[in-house]
C-alpha cells in the first residue's frame, strides 16, 4: 500500500509530540514528504552540493544556524539563494533558534515551509525517526483475529465462520488480550518485524455469530485489550480432513510470508471436541521455548536417534563377540 504524507499532515499528526510550530504562515504545507529519510544540510550550506539530496526534510541545528548567522549579509544571501533552488520538502529549525537574516524571505520566495521545534537536535532526531518510519512503513490488511497470548502475538486465520473470533473470545475470557478482530492492519518495521493493530472504527469490538457485536473492554475490562502487538505466529484453522497430511512431530517447520517477512505457520485441523483454546496457549508457550533455545521436537528427535545409535552399536559388538571365525 503506497502512502502519501504532506508537510501539513505531518505537522497536524506529530506537531504536538515534536513541539513543532509553523513559521511560514501555512506556506508549503501541500508539499509531499517522499520518504522517511531526513538530512542535515551542513555541507550544502558550506558549498558542497554534489551529493546533497534536497527532496527530504532538512534539519538545521545550532551548528548550521550559527554558521549562517556568522556570515555577512551578501555571502549569506548567496548561500541561501543556492540552497533554496533545490526541491526542498521543508526546513526544520531545532532548539527554538531565531532564523538567520534573510532566511524567512528566501523560504517564502521558494514556497518552502519553515517549522521550528524547541527540542535539541539530537532529541528531535530521536523522536522524529520512529514517527516517519511508522508513517512510511509497508502496510497491508489481513482477514483474521490477533491476540496476545502469554506475550506472543498469535494471528488466527482460516475460512469465514470457522471460529476464529470464538477462539479469541475464549482466550480473552481466560485472561489473554484481544488486539484486533476480523480486520488486522499489519505494518512492517525494519526488515523482519510485523506489527498488527485494529481498524480505528472497530477497535476492540468483536462479531460473534448469533450474538452480534460485543465491546470487549466494557465486558472484560481494559486489561483484556491492547492497542497493537507484534505478529509472531500464524495459526491457520482448517476443517478436519481425514486424508490431509498434517505434521505430527513439529520437525517440519512451516512458514508463511507477510510483507516479505517470514512468520511461523501452525496448521490446526478442527474436529468436534477439540479444545482449540488450550492448543493456542500451548502454541504460544512452545514458541517462547523455541525462542529461548529449547525445541522440544528436535530434542526428542535427537534423543531418539542417539538411542538408536547406541542400540545399533551394542548389537554390532554382541555379534562380533559371538563370532568364532
C-alpha positions as CSV (number, residue, x, y, z in Angstrom):
1,X,0.0,0.0,0.0
2,X,1.5,3.3,-1.1
3,X,1.4,6.1,1.4
4,X,1.4,9.8,0.9
5,X,2.3,12.3,3.6
6,X,2.2,16.1,3.2
7,X,4.0,18.6,5.3
8,X,0.6,19.8,6.6
9,X,-0.4,16.3,7.6
10,X,3.0,15.7,9.3
11,X,2.5,18.9,11.3
12,X,-1.1,18.0,12.2
13,X,-0.3,14.5,13.4
14,X,3.1,14.9,15.0
15,X,3.4,18.7,15.7
16,X,2.4,18.3,19.4
17,X,4.8,15.4,20.2
18,X,7.7,17.0,18.3
19,X,6.9,20.5,19.6
20,X,6.7,22.0,16.1
21,X,5.4,25.4,15.1
22,X,4.9,26.8,11.7
23,X,6.9,29.9,10.9
24,X,5.8,30.2,7.3
25,X,2.1,31.1,7.8
26,X,0.9,28.0,6.1
27,X,3.2,28.2,3.2
28,X,4.5,24.9,1.7
29,X,2.1,22.7,3.6
30,X,0.9,20.9,0.4
31,X,4.4,19.6,-0.4
32,X,4.7,15.8,-0.2
33,X,7.3,14.2,2.0
34,X,8.7,11.5,-0.3
35,X,10.3,9.2,2.3
36,X,11.2,8.7,6.0
37,X,14.7,10.0,5.3
38,X,15.8,13.3,6.9
39,X,19.0,15.3,6.3
40,X,21.2,17.9,7.9
41,X,22.4,20.3,5.1
42,X,25.6,21.3,6.7
43,X,27.9,20.5,3.7
44,X,25.4,22.0,1.3
45,X,25.4,25.3,3.2
46,X,29.2,25.3,3.1
47,X,29.2,24.9,-0.6
48,X,29.5,21.2,-1.4
49,X,26.2,20.1,-3.1
50,X,27.4,17.2,-5.3
51,X,25.8,14.6,-3.0
52,X,23.1,16.8,-1.5
53,X,19.6,15.2,-1.6
54,X,17.2,18.1,-1.4
55,X,14.0,16.1,-1.6
56,X,13.9,15.4,2.1
57,X,13.1,17.2,5.3
58,X,16.1,19.4,6.1
59,X,17.0,19.8,9.8
60,X,19.1,22.8,10.8
61,X,20.7,22.5,14.2
62,X,22.7,25.0,16.2
63,X,25.8,24.4,14.1
64,X,24.1,25.3,10.8
65,X,22.2,28.3,12.2
66,X,25.3,29.7,13.9
67,X,27.3,29.3,10.8
68,X,24.8,31.2,8.7
69,X,24.5,33.9,11.3
70,X,28.2,34.4,11.3
71,X,28.3,35.3,7.6
72,X,28.0,38.8,6.1
73,X,24.7,39.6,4.5
74,X,25.8,39.3,0.9
75,X,27.5,35.9,1.5
76,X,24.6,34.5,3.4
77,X,22.1,35.7,0.8
78,X,24.2,33.9,-1.9
79,X,24.3,30.7,0.0
80,X,20.5,30.8,0.8
81,X,19.7,31.6,-2.8
82,X,21.5,28.5,-4.0
83,X,20.1,26.3,-1.1
84,X,16.5,27.2,-1.9
85,X,17.0,26.3,-5.6
86,X,16.8,22.6,-4.5
87,X,13.3,21.0,-4.3
88,X,13.3,21.1,-0.5
89,X,10.3,19.5,1.2
90,X,10.5,21.6,4.3
91,X,13.1,23.1,6.7
92,X,13.0,22.4,10.5
93,X,14.9,24.6,12.9
94,X,15.8,23.0,16.3
95,X,16.4,24.4,19.8
96,X,13.9,27.2,19.2
97,X,16.6,29.3,17.5
98,X,15.9,32.5,15.7
99,X,16.1,32.5,11.9
100,X,19.3,33.9,10.3
101,X,18.8,37.2,8.4
102,X,17.2,36.7,5.0
103,X,16.2,33.0,5.7
104,X,12.5,33.6,6.0
105,X,12.4,35.7,2.8
106,X,14.3,33.1,0.8
107,X,12.0,30.4,2.0
108,X,8.9,32.5,1.2
109,X,10.2,33.1,-2.3
110,X,10.6,29.4,-2.9
111,X,7.3,28.4,-1.2
112,X,9.1,26.2,1.4
113,X,7.6,25.6,4.8
114,X,9.7,26.6,7.9
115,X,9.0,24.6,11.1
116,X,10.6,25.2,14.4
117,X,10.9,22.9,17.4
118,X,12.1,23.6,21.0
119,X,13.7,20.2,21.1
120,X,17.5,19.9,20.9
121,X,18.8,18.5,17.7
122,X,19.7,15.0,19.0
123,X,16.4,14.7,20.8
124,X,14.5,15.8,17.8
125,X,16.2,13.2,15.6
126,X,15.5,10.5,18.2
127,X,11.8,11.3,18.2
128,X,11.2,12.1,14.5
129,X,12.8,8.9,13.1
130,X,10.2,6.4,14.5
131,X,7.4,8.8,13.6
132,X,8.5,8.9,9.9
133,X,9.3,5.2,9.9
134,X,5.8,4.5,11.1
135,X,4.2,6.8,8.5
136,X,6.1,5.1,5.6
137,X,6.1,1.5,6.9
138,X,4.8,-1.0,4.3
139,X,1.2,-1.9,5.3
140,X,-1.4,-4.5,4.3
141,X,-4.8,-5.6,5.6
142,X,-5.3,-9.2,6.8
143,X,-8.5,-11.1,7.4
144,X,-8.4,-12.8,10.8
145,X,-8.0,-12.2,14.5
146,X,-4.9,-11.2,16.5
147,X,-4.5,-11.9,20.2
148,X,-1.7,-11.5,22.8
149,X,-1.3,-15.0,24.4
150,X,1.4,-15.1,27.1
151,X,3.1,-12.2,25.4
152,X,3.1,-13.9,22.0
153,X,1.2,-12.4,19.1
154,X,-1.0,-15.1,17.6
155,X,-2.7,-14.3,14.3
156,X,-5.7,-16.7,13.7
157,X,-6.7,-17.1,10.1
158,X,-9.0,-19.5,8.2
159,X,-12.2,-19.6,6.2
160,X,-15.1,-17.4,7.2
161,X,-17.1,-18.9,10.0
162,X,-14.6,-21.5,11.1
163,X,-14.4,-20.0,14.6
164,X,-11.5,-17.5,14.7
165,X,-13.4,-14.9,16.8
166,X,-14.9,-17.5,19.1
167,X,-11.4,-18.9,19.8
168,X,-10.0,-15.4,20.6
169,X,-13.1,-14.7,22.8
170,X,-12.4,-17.8,24.8
171,X,-8.7,-16.7,25.1
172,X,-9.8,-13.3,26.4
173,X,-12.1,-15.0,29.0
174,X,-9.0,-17.0,30.2
175,X,-7.1,-13.7,30.8
176,X,-5.4,-13.1,27.5
177,X,-5.7,-9.9,25.4
178,X,-7.5,-9.0,22.2
179,X,-5.7,-6.8,19.7
180,X,-7.9,-6.9,16.6
181,X,-10.8,-9.0,15.2
182,X,-11.9,-9.6,11.6
183,X,-9.6,-6.9,10.1
184,X,-6.0,-6.7,11.2
185,X,-3.8,-3.9,9.8
186,X,-0.2,-5.1,9.6
187,X,2.8,-2.9,9.1
188,X,6.4,-3.9,8.7
189,X,9.0,-2.2,10.9
190,X,12.6,-2.6,9.8
191,X,13.3,-5.8,7.9
192,X,11.6,-8.5,10.0
193,X,9.1,-7.1,12.5
194,X,5.3,-7.2,11.8
195,X,3.1,-5.0,13.9
196,X,-0.7,-5.7,13.9
197,X,-3.5,-3.4,15.1
198,X,-7.2,-3.0,14.5
199,X,-9.0,-0.5,12.4
200,X,-9.9,2.7,14.2
201,X,-13.6,2.3,13.6
202,X,-13.9,-1.2,15.0
203,X,-11.3,-1.1,17.7
204,X,-11.7,-3.7,20.4
205,X,-15.1,-4.9,19.1
206,X,-15.8,-8.4,18.1
207,X,-18.6,-10.0,16.0
208,X,-19.8,-13.3,17.4
209,X,-22.3,-15.1,15.1
210,X,-25.6,-15.4,16.8
211,X,-24.8,-12.7,19.4
212,X,-23.7,-9.7,17.3
213,X,-21.1,-7.1,18.1
214,X,-19.7,-7.0,21.6
215,X,-17.4,-4.4,23.3
216,X,-14.6,-6.4,24.8
217,X,-13.2,-3.7,27.3
218,X,-16.7,-3.0,28.5
219,X,-17.4,-6.6,29.3
220,X,-13.9,-7.9,30.4
221,X,-12.2,-4.7,31.4
222,X,-9.4,-2.6,29.9
223,X,-6.8,-5.2,30.7
224,X,-8.4,-7.5,28.1
225,X,-7.2,-5.5,25.2
226,X,-4.1,-3.9,23.8
227,X,-3.6,-1.3,21.0
228,X,-1.0,-3.3,18.9
229,X,1.1,-6.4,19.0
230,X,3.9,-8.0,17.0
231,X,2.6,-10.8,14.8
232,X,4.9,-13.8,15.8
233,X,2.9,-16.9,14.8
234,X,0.2,-17.5,12.3
235,X,-2.4,-20.1,13.4
236,X,-4.4,-21.4,10.4
237,X,-7.6,-23.1,11.5
238,X,-8.7,-25.7,9.0
239,X,-11.6,-28.1,8.6
240,X,-10.9,-31.7,9.5
241,X,-9.8,-33.8,6.6
242,X,-9.0,-37.4,7.2
243,X,-6.9,-37.6,4.1
244,X,-4.9,-34.4,4.8
245,X,-1.2,-34.8,5.7
246,X,-0.5,-33.0,9.0
247,X,2.8,-32.7,10.7
248,X,2.7,-34.9,13.8
249,X,6.1,-34.1,15.3
250,X,6.7,-30.4,14.8
251,X,10.0,-31.1,13.0
252,X,8.7,-29.9,9.6
253,X,8.6,-26.2,10.4
254,X,6.2,-24.3,8.1
255,X,6.3,-20.6,7.4
256,X,4.2,-18.0,5.6
257,X,5.1,-14.6,4.2
258,X,3.5,-11.3,5.1
259,X,5.0,-8.1,3.7
260,X,8.2,-10.1,2.7
261,X,8.6,-11.3,6.3
262,X,8.6,-15.0,7.1
263,X,6.4,-15.9,10.0
264,X,6.0,-19.4,11.6
265,X,2.8,-21.1,10.4
266,X,0.9,-23.7,12.5
267,X,-2.0,-25.6,10.8
268,X,-4.7,-26.8,13.3
269,X,-7.4,-29.1,11.9
270,X,-10.7,-28.8,13.8
271,X,-13.0,-31.6,14.7
272,X,-15.8,-31.8,17.3
273,X,-14.5,-31.7,20.9
274,X,-11.0,-30.3,20.1
275,X,-10.1,-27.6,22.7
276,X,-8.6,-25.0,20.4
277,X,-8.1,-22.5,23.2
278,X,-5.7,-24.8,25.1
279,X,-3.9,-25.6,21.9
280,X,-3.5,-21.9,21.2
281,X,-1.9,-21.4,24.7
282,X,0.4,-24.4,24.0
283,X,1.4,-22.9,20.7
284,X,2.3,-19.6,22.4
285,X,4.3,-21.4,25.2
286,X,6.1,-23.6,22.7
287,X,7.1,-20.5,20.7
288,X,8.5,-19.0,23.8
289,X,10.5,-22.2,24.5
290,X,11.9,-22.2,21.0
291,X,12.8,-18.5,21.2
292,X,14.7,-19.3,24.4
293,X,16.6,-22.1,22.6
294,X,14.6,-25.2,23.6
295,X,13.0,-27.1,20.7
296,X,11.1,-30.0,22.2
297,X,10.5,-31.8,18.9
298,X,14.2,-31.5,17.9
299,X,15.4,-32.5,21.4
300,X,13.1,-35.6,21.3
301,X,14.4,-36.5,17.8
302,X,18.0,-36.2,18.9
303,X,17.4,-38.4,21.9
304,X,15.7,-41.0,19.7
305,X,18.5,-41.0,17.1
306,X,21.1,-41.2,19.9
307,X,19.3,-44.2,21.4
308,X,19.1,-45.9,18.1
309,X,22.8,-45.5,17.5
310,X,23.6,-46.9,20.9
311,X,21.4,-49.9,20.3
312,X,22.9,-50.4,16.9
313,X,26.5,-50.2,18.3
314,X,25.6,-52.6,21.0
315,X,24.2,-55.2,18.6
316,X,27.3,-55.0,16.4
317,X,29.6,-55.5,19.5
318,X,27.5,-58.5,20.6
319,X,27.6,-60.0,17.1
320,X,31.4,-59.7,17.0
321,X,31.8,-61.3,20.4
322,X,29.7,-64.3,19.3
323,X,31.5,-64.8,16.0
324,X,34.1,-67.6,16.4
325,X,35.7,-67.1,12.9
